[in-house]
Structure formats: C-alpha cells, structure tokens
Amino acid sequence: MTPIVAIIMIAHLVCAVGLIVFVLLHSGKGTGLSQMLGGMMPSTGSGTGIIERNLDRITIAFAVGFAATSVLLMIVYRPA
C-alpha cells in the first residue's frame, strides 16, 4: 500500500465516523442534542435554529468528503 492510499484511507475513515456522529446529532421532531444545546437560541424565520444550520453544514461537509475519498480510493487503490 502506497503512502497516498494510506492517507486517503485515513481521511475516508475520519469522514465516515464524522458523518455517523453528526447525523446522529440531528434532532427529530424537536428532540435531540441540537434542541438541548440550542433551546435558548433564537430561531430564524424558517424555524431552524443556528445550531441546526451549523449541524447541517458540517454534515454536508463530511458527506462530500466521504464521497470524494470514495472516488479517490476507486481510482488510486490497486490491491496486490
């Protein structure tokens, strides 16, 4: 295994774990960690609080990273 493949695999693992964690942090029907942490925060016009929007952005970033590392691994990784 080349060093570039090892780096991509580590990034892929970090993205996978991060994606799992941040998807589980999302609230469902007004419950969850984001509601507990953002209970005192004012919500915007769409009803989504500041913490929910930031959780959405972080989750999307991890999803894009996961997809990018998946494609890179398909291109670069050649098993022996």
N, C-alpha and C positions, 0 to 999 in steps of 0.2 A: 504494500500500500504506500503510495507516494504521500509526501507531507501535505500537498494541496488537498488530496482526498480526505486526509485525517482532519484538516481544518474545516472543510465543508461538512464533514460528518458531525463534528462537534457543534458547529453552528446550527445544523439541522436538529440535533438533539435539544439544544437550548430553545430553539423556536418551537419544537414540539411540546416541551414541558411548559414553556411560557404560554402557549396557546391554550393548553388544557387549564392552566391556573386562571387565566383571565376570562375564559369562557365560563368557568365555574363561579367567578366573582360577580358575574352579571346577575341582576335581580330578575325575578319572575313575578309579575303581578304585585310589585311594590314591596317585595321582601328580599332579603339577601344582604350581603355585606355592603353593597353600594348604598342601599337605603339606610342601613345602620350608620355608616360613616357620613352620609350626606343628608341626614334628617333635618339638620338645622340650616342647610344651604338653600338659598332661594332657587326656585326652578325657573327655567326660561319659558318663553311663550309656547313652545312645543310640548312642555310638560317634562322634558328630560333635564335632569339636573346637571350641574357641572361635572360631578364625578362620573355620571353615566356617560357623558360625552367623551371624557378622557378615557374611560374604560373601553368605549367603542374604538377610539383611535388607536389605543395600544393593542387591542385585539386584532384590528385590521393590519397593523404593522407586523405582528407576529405571523398572521396568516400569509401575508405577502412574502415575508422572509422564509416561511416554511415552503411555499410554492417555488420560490426562486432556488432554494437549496435542493429541492427535489429535482428540478430540471437540471441543475448543475451536476448533481450526482448521476443522473441518467447519462449525461454527456461525458463526464470525466471518469467515472468509476468503471474499471475493467477487471472483473475477478480473474484470478490466476487459474 
